[in-house]
Amino acid sequence: MKLACVLAVLVPAALCLTTPVQAQDDLGRGGVEINAFYGVLNGIGTQEFAEDPVPWSLDNNQYFGGRLGYVFRNGLGLEGFFGYLDSQIQGSPFSRQNATATNWGGDLTYTFNIERNFQFALLAGGGSQNWSLDIPGLESESAFAFNYGAALKVFFTRAFAMRIDWRNYHSADGLKSARAALNPEGAELENRSLNTTEWTIGASLFLGGPKDSDRDGVTDSRDACPNTPRGVDVDASGCAFDYDGDGVAAYLDTCPDTPAGATVDGSGCPADSDSDGVLDGIDQCANTPSGAEVDDRGCPTDRDGDGIFVGIDLCPDTPAGVRVDATGCPMDTDADGVFDGIDQCPDTPAGAEVDSVGCTVVQAGIAAGLLVLDNVEFEFNSADITPATLATLNEVGQALTTRPEASVEIQGHTDAVGAAAYNMQLSQRRAGAVRDYLLENFDLNATQLTAKGFGEADPIASNDTDEGRARNRRVQFVIEE
């Protein structure tokens, strides 16, 4: 009962007071263990006879002693023990007679770790069990006793542990003479063997063993980090834990939950150099401009593909291929309504009508190699160019200056009204007049331009209608590189 009370107090206290001790494989190994214990030795009492039993027991079964052992690095060990019991007989004809007992012997042990600071040991061995009962005419007696049991060790430090043991001793002839003396006359003892059970609690000191200079629980020979500060939790290699794997030990890490892969500073906190919300080390686009929206990789997005990132782009739906300014909005340098990048004629004169690619009729025709103009007007029945036509010819001349390597044939055409020979001669004069105007007003090479009249020979519409005849009265430019 007393031992049960002691255990009820000490075991929970031990669980609360233990401090973390890493490198469990080394605890208590490679050195000498000295153990002192106190407990009870049960199983000495009423014996079973063929007739009524004789009720007797020991009134004080408190038991104490010591152990000396050595555990090798692989967990196997050897241990010697000695225990002493001093009691009195109760409930027999020899009541109040002194009774003493000693146990001594040796065990083979196997120790293994069950949790940090906790070890469990299995024990088996044998020795001598010696009894002395103060019964007249009865001498002390000894018998060999086989024993087996288990032990729990709770380490407070590498050198000190609490130990709780249970053992069972079995002796084939234990207390043979004493039991015979207590045997009723003529009764035969049915159970000649003696079994006793030991429960003890004690303290163990561990001497020698591997050296641990920084006292982190990992011996120097296995300590990969030999200068760990006192009190720091370490792993089996003696290095401080780094729970988030950022390279900063947990005891120094002020940001212990850093995401994997993030770059951290000396305090273990991640950095975000470009302030885009994605941590350095994870950020695959480390120099994102301020204000740009990014994806999970830290790279800015450009939904319309104009080179200006979302978050900065003020015109996020720019058509593909359009050149934009720094705000992501399309540019239209010649103000013709067709955006730069799509505009195939970026220098269109102001106010000129253009097609879907930003080119005037003149620009498109010259680019295609055939420009047909039915709005070149001359004075009636002459080759004199009217003022209304000059704007068109000026645009043609300006465009041709950008094609200095091109050969240009200026073709004159008429409708079918009048004599064919006259129309041929008139168309030649009109084509020549256009050539002369271009050479006089623009930096063009005379050898580059030729004039040729076709008269009414090459109509492009019917001469039976006013509309058709108007289309046939035309000037064409055929451009060859």
PAMAR-147523 format. One record per residue (C-alpha): x, z, y; residue in one letter; residue number from 1. Coordinates in nm, 4 decimals. Example, Ala and Ser with C-alpha at 12.3 -4.5 7.8 and 13.67 -1.06 7.14 Angstrom:
((1.2300,0.7800,-0.4500),A,1),
((1.3670,0.7140,-0.1060),S,2),
This chain:
((0.0000,0.0000,0.0000),M,1),
((0.2786,0.0894,0.2385),K,2),
((0.4588,-0.2377,0.1634),L,3),
((0.1391,-0.4365,0.2209),A,4),
((0.1061,-0.2823,0.5650),C,5),
((0.4683,-0.3625,0.6459),V,6),
((0.4226,-0.7260,0.5397),L,7),
((0.1009,-0.7550,0.7404),A,8),
((0.2970,-0.6662,1.0540),V,9),
((0.6348,-0.8306,0.9959),L,10),
((0.5370,-1.1740,0.8651),V,11),
((0.3178,-1.2773,1.1628),P,12),
((0.5777,-1.1315,1.3971),A,13),
((0.8472,-1.3404,1.2332),A,14),
((0.6414,-1.6559,1.2771),L,15),
((0.6034,-1.5842,1.6482),C,16),
((0.9601,-1.4775,1.7165),L,17),
((1.1482,-1.7531,1.5415),T,18),
((1.3195,-1.9997,1.7692),T,19),
((1.3767,-2.3650,1.6773),P,20),
((1.6766,-2.4141,1.4521),V,21),
((1.7589,-2.7742,1.3710),Q,22),
((1.9709,-2.9114,1.0888),A,23),
((1.7719,-2.7237,0.8279),Q,24),
((1.9950,-2.8503,0.5494),D,25),
((2.2749,-2.6266,0.6783),D,26),
((2.0842,-2.3005,0.7169),L,27),
((2.2300,-2.0270,0.5023),G,28),
((2.4583,-2.2646,0.3166),R,29),
((2.8301,-2.2717,0.2740),G,30),
((2.8604,-1.8969,0.3443),G,31),
((2.7896,-1.5533,0.2009),V,32),
((2.4443,-1.3915,0.2223),E,33),
((2.4214,-1.0110,0.2357),I,34),
((2.0668,-0.8821,0.1877),N,35),
((1.9227,-0.5319,0.2075),A,36),
((1.5671,-0.4837,0.0868),F,37),
((1.2864,-0.2342,0.0499),Y,38),
((0.9723,-0.2673,-0.1604),G,39),
((0.7846,-0.1662,-0.4717),V,40),
((0.8459,-0.1916,-0.8456),L,41),
((0.5186,-0.2093,-1.0358),N,42),
((0.4251,-0.2232,-1.4022),G,43),
((0.5425,0.1205,-1.5250),I,44),
((0.2457,0.3174,-1.6489),G,45),
((-0.0283,0.3376,-1.9076),T,46),
((0.0786,0.1913,-2.2393),Q,47),
((-0.1520,0.0342,-2.4906),E,48),
((-0.1561,0.2009,-2.8322),F,49),
((-0.3571,0.1313,-3.1442),A,50),
((-0.5577,0.4401,-3.0534),E,51),
((-0.6488,0.5716,-2.7100),D,52),
((-0.3841,0.5012,-2.4452),P,53),
((-0.1822,0.7703,-2.2838),V,54),
((-0.2540,0.7564,-1.9078),P,55),
((0.0693,0.8012,-1.7160),W,56),
((0.2307,0.6443,-1.4121),S,57),
((0.4935,0.6901,-1.1438),L,58),
((0.3690,0.8598,-0.8319),D,59),
((0.6252,0.6889,-0.6099),N,60),
((0.7200,0.3303,-0.6927),N,61),
((0.9202,0.2580,-0.3760),Q,62),
((1.2201,0.0491,-0.4545),Y,63),
((1.5289,-0.0471,-0.2501),F,64),
((1.8639,-0.2148,-0.2952),G,65),
((2.0773,-0.5080,-0.1993),G,66),
((2.1825,-0.8596,-0.2910),R,67),
((2.4989,-1.0643,-0.2464),L,68),
((2.4819,-1.4409,-0.2819),G,69),
((2.6259,-1.7781,-0.2016),Y,70),
((2.4347,-2.1056,-0.1578),V,71),
((2.6176,-2.4354,-0.1894),F,72),
((2.5434,-2.7326,0.0354),R,73),
((2.3281,-2.8959,-0.2354),N,74),
((2.0941,-2.5956,-0.2482),G,75),
((2.2185,-2.4428,-0.5725),L,76),
((2.3482,-2.0900,-0.5504),G,77),
((2.4527,-1.7711,-0.7256),L,78),
((2.3250,-1.4248,-0.6409),E,79),
((2.3939,-1.0738,-0.7640),G,80),
((2.1437,-0.7930,-0.7161),F,81),
((2.1132,-0.4159,-0.7444),F,82),
((1.7941,-0.2115,-0.7110),G,83),
((1.7182,0.1601,-0.7368),Y,84),
((1.3926,0.3481,-0.8023),L,85),
((1.3610,0.7307,-0.7671),D,86),
((1.0211,0.8638,-0.8751),S,87),
((0.8248,1.1187,-1.0795),Q,88),
((0.6030,1.0896,-1.3836),I,89),
((0.2338,1.1517,-1.3323),Q,90),
((-0.0546,1.2007,-1.5799),G,91),
((0.1336,1.2836,-1.9009),S,92),
((0.2484,1.5975,-2.0783),P,93),
((0.5679,1.5523,-1.8783),F,94),
((0.3997,1.5292,-1.5396),S,95),
((0.6200,1.5867,-1.2342),R,96),
((0.9325,1.5066,-1.4321),Q,97),
((1.1876,1.2990,-1.2457),N,98),
((1.2195,0.9295,-1.3298),A,99),
((1.4887,0.6951,-1.2008),T,100),
((1.5576,0.3285,-1.2645),A,101),
((1.8225,0.0757,-1.1719),T,102),
((1.8222,-0.3033,-1.1974),N,103),
((2.1388,-0.5022,-1.1679),W,104),
((2.2355,-0.8515,-1.2680),G,105),
((2.2714,-1.2052,-1.1460),G,106),
((2.0559,-1.5099,-1.0775),D,107),
((2.0940,-1.8819,-1.0468),L,108),
((1.9084,-1.9946,-0.7349),T,109),
((1.7828,-2.3168,-0.5847),Y,110),
((1.6978,-2.3185,-0.2130),T,111),
((1.5129,-2.5872,-0.0188),F,112),
((1.3586,-2.6243,0.3254),N,113),
((0.9831,-2.6151,0.3718),I,114),
((0.9626,-2.6155,0.7520),E,115),
((1.1870,-2.5623,1.0519),R,116),
((1.3402,-2.2130,1.0196),N,117),
((1.1777,-2.1610,0.6777),F,118),
((1.3375,-2.1848,0.3332),Q,119),
((1.2006,-2.1253,-0.0144),F,120),
((1.4156,-2.0258,-0.3105),A,121),
((1.3487,-2.0234,-0.6843),L,122),
((1.5436,-1.7677,-0.8879),L,123),
((1.6077,-1.7071,-1.2554),A,124),
((1.8603,-1.4898,-1.4323),G,125),
((1.9125,-1.1676,-1.6169),G,126),
((2.0771,-0.8288,-1.6148),G,127),
((2.0507,-0.4686,-1.7173),S,128),
((1.7471,-0.2500,-1.6623),Q,129),
((1.8368,0.1204,-1.6845),N,130),
((1.5830,0.4025,-1.7079),W,131),
((1.6258,0.7777,-1.6988),S,132),
((1.3190,0.9989,-1.7519),L,133),
((1.3646,1.3755,-1.7261),D,134),
((1.1982,1.4422,-2.0624),I,135),
((1.3544,1.7102,-2.2883),P,136),
((1.5633,1.5541,-2.5593),G,137),
((1.5373,1.2056,-2.4111),L,138),
((1.8531,1.0278,-2.3008),E,139),
((1.8890,0.7481,-2.0498),S,140),
((1.8293,0.4063,-2.1974),E,141),
((1.9218,0.0513,-2.1006),S,142),
((1.7944,-0.2879,-2.2047),A,143),
((1.8594,-0.6495,-2.1157),F,144),
((1.5919,-0.7887,-1.8873),A,145),
((1.5266,-1.1534,-1.8135),F,146),
((1.3900,-1.2152,-1.4645),N,147),
((1.2471,-1.4995,-1.2602),Y,148),
((1.0970,-1.5185,-0.9165),G,149),
((1.0911,-1.6686,-0.5713),A,150),
((1.1981,-1.5851,-0.2174),A,151),
((1.0908,-1.6875,0.1317),L,152),
((1.3541,-1.6840,0.4078),K,153),
((1.2570,-1.6920,0.7745),V,154),
((1.5547,-1.7641,1.0017),F,155),
((1.5734,-1.6131,1.3470),F,156),
((1.9258,-1.7500,1.3997),T,157),
((2.1750,-1.9213,1.1761),R,158),
((2.3240,-1.5809,1.0897),A,159),
((2.0096,-1.3702,1.0500),F,160),
((1.6901,-1.4091,0.8500),A,161),
((1.4017,-1.2078,0.7138),M,162),
((1.3554,-1.2395,0.3379),R,163),
((1.0516,-1.1702,0.1170),I,164),
((1.1031,-1.1638,-0.2630),D,165),
((0.8862,-1.1540,-0.5719),W,166),
((1.0385,-1.1077,-0.9183),R,167),
((0.9194,-1.0394,-1.2668),N,168),
((1.1434,-0.8554,-1.5134),Y,169),
((1.0795,-0.8892,-1.8858),H,170),
((1.2502,-0.6614,-2.1385),S,171),
((1.1725,-0.6750,-2.5099),A,172),
((1.2691,-0.3106,-2.5688),D,173),
((1.2542,-0.1537,-2.2246),G,174),
((1.1819,0.2235,-2.2231),L,175),
((1.1573,0.2179,-2.6008),K,176),
((1.2521,0.5839,-2.6426),S,177),
((1.0467,0.7045,-2.3467),A,178),
((0.7379,0.5280,-2.4659),R,179),
((0.7870,0.6687,-2.8131),A,180),
((0.8044,1.0175,-2.6637),A,181),
((0.4736,0.9545,-2.4895),L,182),
((0.3205,0.8005,-2.7988),N,183),
((0.0366,1.0075,-2.9547),P,184),
((0.1360,1.1317,-3.2955),E,185),
((0.0939,0.8586,-3.5482),G,186),
((-0.0160,0.5944,-3.2940),A,187),
((0.1589,0.2612,-3.3084),E,188),
((0.2615,0.0925,-2.9817),L,189),
((0.1004,-0.2529,-2.9765),E,190),
((0.3053,-0.4014,-2.6906),N,191),
((0.6723,-0.3262,-2.7377),R,192),
((0.7888,-0.5401,-2.4412),S,193),
((0.8111,-0.4085,-2.0872),L,194),
((0.7176,-0.6175,-1.7819),N,195),
((0.7825,-0.4981,-1.4301),T,196),
((0.7136,-0.6749,-1.1016),T,197),
((0.9128,-0.6387,-0.7839),E,198),
((0.7882,-0.7068,-0.4296),W,199),
((1.0431,-0.6587,-0.1526),T,200),
((1.1055,-0.7400,0.2098),I,201),
((1.4466,-0.7288,0.3717),G,202),
((1.6988,-0.8639,0.6149),A,203),
((1.9831,-1.1052,0.5409),S,204),
((2.3096,-1.1622,0.7210),L,205),
((2.4987,-1.4874,0.6672),F,206),
((2.8761,-1.4796,0.7020),L,207),
((3.1099,-1.7747,0.7202),G,208),
((2.9647,-2.1181,0.6660),G,209),
((3.0002,-2.4266,0.8825),P,210),
((3.0902,-2.3784,1.2489),K,211),
((2.8381,-2.4624,1.5214),D,212),
((3.0221,-2.4484,1.8552),S,213),
((2.7276,-2.5373,2.0807),D,214),
((2.4833,-2.3278,1.8766),R,215),
((2.2257,-2.6015,1.8520),D,216),
((2.1750,-2.5512,1.4812),G,217),
((2.3878,-2.8488,1.3772),V,218),
((2.7323,-2.7814,1.2362),T,219),
((3.0287,-2.9318,1.4168),D,220),
((3.1128,-3.1622,1.1272),S,221),
((2.7708,-3.3265,1.1588),R,222),
((2.7074,-3.2857,1.5316),D,223),
((2.7098,-3.6224,1.7081),A,224),
((2.6520,-3.4462,2.0422),C,225),
((2.8812,-3.1413,2.0289),P,226),
((2.8175,-3.0126,2.3821),N,227),
((2.4410,-2.9770,2.3833),T,228),
((2.3241,-2.7124,2.6355),P,229),
((2.1937,-2.3889,2.4908),R,230),
((1.8260,-2.3823,2.4030),G,231),
((1.7784,-2.7591,2.3900),V,232),
((1.5852,-2.8983,2.0933),D,233),
((1.8009,-3.1381,1.8940),V,234),
((1.7523,-3.3725,1.6028),D,235),
((1.9340,-3.3678,1.2699),A,236),
((2.2407,-3.5314,1.4276),S,237),
((2.2669,-3.2606,1.6935),G,238),
((2.1535,-3.4782,1.9817),C,239),
((1.8778,-3.3814,2.2209),A,240),
((1.5416,-3.5380,2.1464),F,241),
((1.4377,-3.8414,2.3482),D,242),
((1.0701,-3.8642,2.2665),Y,243),
((0.9943,-4.1771,2.4690),D,244),
((1.3169,-4.3542,2.3720),G,245),
((1.4228,-4.4294,2.7287),D,246),
((1.7793,-4.3054,2.6873),G,247),
((1.7231,-3.9835,2.8841),V,248),
((1.7118,-3.6640,2.6796),A,249),
((1.3760,-3.4880,2.6763),A,250),
((1.5092,-3.1781,2.8517),Y,251),
((1.6230,-3.3937,3.1468),L,252),
((1.3334,-3.6401,3.1413),D,253),
((1.0846,-3.5776,3.4213),T,254),
((0.8754,-3.8733,3.3008),C,255),
((0.8514,-3.8077,2.9267),P,256),
((0.5963,-4.0802,2.8490),D,257),
((0.7803,-4.3879,2.9757),T,258),
((0.6547,-4.7081,2.8051),P,259),
((0.8915,-4.8674,2.5558),A,260),
((1.1359,-5.1114,2.7143),G,261),
((1.1046,-4.9856,3.0709),A,262),
((1.4254,-4.9274,3.2676),T,263),
((1.4574,-4.5723,3.3977),V,264),
((1.6698,-4.3800,3.6451),D,265),
((1.8780,-4.0706,3.5727),G,266),
((1.5699,-3.8490,3.5680),S,267),
((1.3994,-4.0659,3.3068),G,268),
((1.1459,-4.2187,3.5452),C,269),
((1.0775,-4.5934,3.5398),P,270),
((1.1489,-4.8155,3.8387),A,271),
((0.9458,-5.1052,3.9771),D,272),
((1.1903,-5.2854,4.2036),S,273),
((0.9491,-5.5535,4.3219),D,274),
((0.6494,-5.3153,4.3438),S,275),
((0.4253,-5.5447,4.1432),D,276),
((0.2956,-5.2705,3.9147),G,277),
((0.4996,-5.3828,3.6128),V,278),
((0.7982,-5.1634,3.5347),L,279),
((1.1546,-5.2937,3.5364),D,280),
((1.2691,-5.3729,3.1861),G,281),
((0.9199,-5.4923,3.0974),I,282),
((0.8951,-5.7122,3.4069),D,283),
((1.0089,-6.0631,3.3113),Q,284),
((0.9865,-6.1806,3.6724),C,285),
((1.1765,-5.9128,3.8553),A,286),
((1.1671,-6.0573,4.2083),N,287),
((0.7983,-6.1201,4.2587),T,288),
((0.7117,-6.1666,4.6292),P,289),
((0.5202,-5.8828,4.7879),S,290),
((0.1446,-5.9226,4.7575),G,291),
((0.1467,-6.1644,4.4656),A,292),
((-0.0773,-6.0869,4.1708),E,293),
((0.1041,-6.0680,3.8351),V,294),
((0.0173,-6.0784,3.4665),D,295),
((0.1104,-5.8227,3.2007),D,296),
((0.4667,-5.9583,3.1940),R,297),
((0.5086,-5.9031,3.5670),G,298),
((0.5060,-6.2750,3.6432),C,299),
((0.3011,-6.4072,3.9361),P,300),
((0.0102,-6.6384,3.8684),T,301),
((-0.0537,-6.9712,4.0420),D,302),
((-0.4026,-7.0779,3.9448),R,303),
((-0.4020,-7.4087,4.1334),D,304),
((-0.0384,-7.4918,4.0543),G,305),
((0.0626,-7.5483,4.4158),D,306),
((0.3659,-7.3185,4.4008),G,307),
((0.2036,-7.0426,4.6075),I,308),
((0.1101,-6.7355,4.4043),F,309),
((-0.2354,-6.5845,4.3804),V,310),
((-0.2588,-6.2979,4.6255),G,311),
((-0.0567,-6.4946,4.8809),I,312),
((-0.2394,-6.8284,4.8472),D,313),
((-0.5072,-6.8554,5.1173),L,314),
((-0.6364,-7.1769,4.9589),C,315),
((-0.6448,-7.0915,4.5879),P,316),
((-0.8251,-7.4111,4.4766),D,317),
((-0.5897,-7.6774,4.6112),T,318),
((-0.6211,-8.0089,4.4185),P,319),
((-0.3366,-8.0938,4.1837),A,320),
((-0.0436,-8.2765,4.3407),G,321),
((-0.1212,-8.1790,4.6985),V,322),
((0.1629,-8.0495,4.9135),R,323),
((0.0866,-7.7158,5.0755),V,324),
((0.2253,-7.4975,5.3501),D,325),
((0.3585,-7.1424,5.3101),A,326),
((0.0062,-7.0014,5.2874),T,327),
((-0.0894,-7.2348,5.0031),G,328),
((-0.3144,-7.4576,5.2134),C,329),
((-0.2944,-7.8406,5.1932),P,330),
((-0.1089,-8.0390,5.4622),M,331),
((-0.2201,-8.3707,5.6144),D,332),
((0.0697,-8.4852,5.8285),T,333),
((-0.0889,-8.8096,5.9514),D,334),
((-0.4327,-8.6492,5.9898),A,335),
((-0.6044,-8.9270,5.7974),D,336),
((-0.8081,-8.6886,5.5802),G,337),
((-0.5971,-8.7462,5.2691),V,338),
((-0.3645,-8.4579,5.1800),F,339),
((0.0111,-8.4983,5.1654),D,340),
((0.1244,-8.5428,4.8088),G,341),
((-0.1814,-8.7532,4.7311),I,342),
((-0.1438,-8.9713,5.0448),D,343),
((0.0456,-9.2832,4.9393),Q,344),
((0.0723,-9.3918,5.3010),C,345),
((0.1844,-9.0779,5.4834),P,346),
((0.2385,-9.2486,5.8220),D,347),
((-0.1054,-9.3974,5.8805),T,348),
((-0.1721,-9.4618,6.2524),P,349),
((-0.4000,-9.2084,6.4126),A,350),
((-0.7672,-9.2963,6.3796),G,351),
((-0.7142,-9.5689,6.1222),A,352),
((-0.9631,-9.5980,5.8407),E,353),
((-0.8017,-9.5297,5.5041),V,354),
((-0.8935,-9.5507,5.1394),D,355),
((-0.8927,-9.2674,4.8823),S,356),
((-0.5128,-9.2669,4.8607),V,357),
((-0.4657,-9.2517,5.2379),G,358),
((-0.3775,-9.6150,5.3020),C,359),
((-0.5274,-9.8633,5.5480),T,360),
((-0.6280,-10.2113,5.4350),V,361),
((-0.3009,-10.3431,5.5741),V,362),
((-0.0881,-10.0810,5.4035),Q,363),
((-0.2682,-10.1202,5.0734),A,364),
((-0.2409,-10.5005,5.0810),G,365),
((0.1278,-10.5031,5.1641),I,366),
((0.1934,-10.2451,4.8936),A,367),
((0.0023,-10.4650,4.6463),A,368),
((0.1910,-10.7813,4.7500),G,369),
((-0.1177,-10.9615,4.8858),L,370),
((-0.2793,-10.8812,5.2194),L,371),
((-0.5935,-11.0772,5.3049),V,372),
((-0.7165,-11.0463,5.6673),L,373),
((-1.0449,-11.2046,5.7682),D,374),
((-1.0476,-11.0320,6.1053),N,375),
((-0.7585,-11.2245,6.2649),V,376),
((-0.9306,-11.4187,6.5435),E,377),
((-0.8114,-11.7145,6.7518),F,378),
((-0.9483,-11.8879,7.0583),E,379),
((-1.1953,-12.1645,6.9671),F,380),
((-1.0311,-12.4705,6.8252),N,381),
((-0.6801,-12.3384,6.9062),S,382),
((-0.3931,-12.1272,6.7711),A,383),
((-0.4100,-11.8733,7.0517),D,384),
((-0.4492,-11.5187,6.9147),I,385),
((-0.7277,-11.3175,7.0757),T,386),
((-0.6511,-10.9703,7.2162),P,387),
((-0.8880,-10.8088,6.9630),A,388),
((-0.6585,-10.9203,6.6825),T,389),
((-0.3391,-10.7732,6.8216),L,390),
((-0.3999,-10.4205,6.6892),A,391),
((-0.4268,-10.5524,6.3349),T,392),
((-0.1146,-10.7678,6.3691),L,393),
((0.0741,-10.4749,6.5196),N,394),
((-0.0075,-10.2685,6.2134),E,395),
((0.1131,-10.5530,5.9902),V,396),
((0.4350,-10.5878,6.1857),G,397),
((0.5034,-10.2148,6.1736),Q,398),
((0.4468,-10.2085,5.7991),A,399),
((0.6760,-10.5063,5.7388),L,400),
((0.9633,-10.3370,5.9195),T,401),
((0.9720,-10.0891,5.6305),T,402),
((1.0236,-10.3782,5.3853),R,403),
((1.3385,-10.5523,5.5165),P,404),
((1.4226,-10.6979,5.1748),E,405),
((1.0821,-10.8578,5.1246),A,406),
((1.0078,-11.2269,5.1675),S,407),
((0.6718,-11.2867,5.3366),V,408),
((0.4706,-11.6066,5.3346),E,409),
((0.2057,-11.6154,5.6087),I,410),
((-0.0792,-11.8374,5.4928),Q,411),
((-0.3467,-11.9869,5.7206),G,412),
((-0.6916,-12.0831,5.5810),H,413),
((-1.0002,-12.2412,5.7368),T,414),
((-1.3576,-12.3089,5.6366),D,415),
((-1.4846,-12.6582,5.5500),A,416),
((-1.6350,-12.7367,5.8901),V,417),
((-1.4627,-13.0421,6.0406),G,418),
((-1.2149,-13.2927,5.9008),A,419),
((-0.9903,-13.1706,5.6249),A,420),
((-0.6758,-13.3155,5.7867),A,421),
((-0.7553,-13.1449,6.1129),Y,422),
((-0.8229,-12.8166,5.9384),N,423),
((-0.4889,-12.8429,5.7582),M,424),
((-0.3050,-12.8967,6.0858),Q,425),
((-0.4969,-12.6153,6.2596),L,426),
((-0.4280,-12.3658,5.9822),S,427),
((-0.0567,-12.4467,5.9997),Q,428),
((-0.0469,-12.3850,6.3741),R,429),
((-0.2376,-12.0587,6.3404),R,430),
((-0.0070,-11.9308,6.0602),A,431),
((0.2900,-12.0207,6.2793),G,432),
((0.1382,-11.8376,6.5753),A,433),
((0.1087,-11.5210,6.3681),V,434),
((0.4707,-11.5607,6.2532),R,435),
((0.5901,-11.6063,6.6100),D,436),
((0.4010,-11.2990,6.7306),Y,437),
((0.5531,-11.0792,6.4609),L,438),
((0.9080,-11.2015,6.5246),L,439),
((0.8729,-11.1537,6.9012),E,440),
((0.7332,-10.8015,6.8828),N,441),
((0.8984,-10.6446,6.5775),F,442),
((1.2495,-10.6110,6.4393),D,443),
((1.2054,-10.8677,6.1655),L,444),
((1.4403,-11.1336,6.0307),N,445),
((1.3259,-11.4905,6.0956),A,446),
((1.4428,-11.5961,5.7504),T,447),
((1.2209,-11.3292,5.6043),Q,448),
((0.8980,-11.4892,5.7339),L,449),
((0.7597,-11.8354,5.6573),T,450),
((0.4307,-11.9899,5.7726),A,451),
((0.2165,-12.2318,5.5723),K,452),
((-0.1255,-12.3845,5.6372),G,453),
((-0.3708,-12.4484,5.3543),F,454),
((-0.6638,-12.5749,5.5580),G,455),
((-0.9890,-12.5675,5.3657),E,456),
((-0.8197,-12.6274,5.0299),A,457),
((-0.8277,-12.2711,4.8968),D,458),
((-1.1618,-12.1060,4.9731),P,459),
((-1.2429,-11.7600,4.8434),I,460),
((-1.6159,-11.7855,4.9119),A,461),
((-1.8854,-12.0533,4.9482),S,462),
((-1.8721,-12.2703,5.2594),N,463),
((-2.2495,-12.3156,5.2457),D,464),
((-2.3201,-11.9847,5.4210),T,465),
((-2.2080,-11.8272,5.7439),D,466),
((-2.0830,-11.5247,5.5516),E,467),
((-1.8842,-11.7344,5.3090),G,468),
((-1.7319,-11.9481,5.5833),R,469),
((-1.6303,-11.6290,5.7717),A,470),
((-1.4450,-11.5046,5.4660),R,471),
((-1.2688,-11.8353,5.4195),N,472),
((-1.1357,-11.8262,5.7775),R,473),
((-0.8502,-11.5899,5.7034),R,474),
((-0.4796,-11.5173,5.7231),V,475),
((-0.3016,-11.4029,5.4045),Q,476),
((0.0352,-11.2385,5.3642),F,477),
((0.2054,-11.2886,5.0283),V,478),
((0.4922,-11.0412,4.9881),I,479),
((0.7678,-11.0756,4.7308),E,480),
((1.0696,-10.8518,4.6890),E,481),
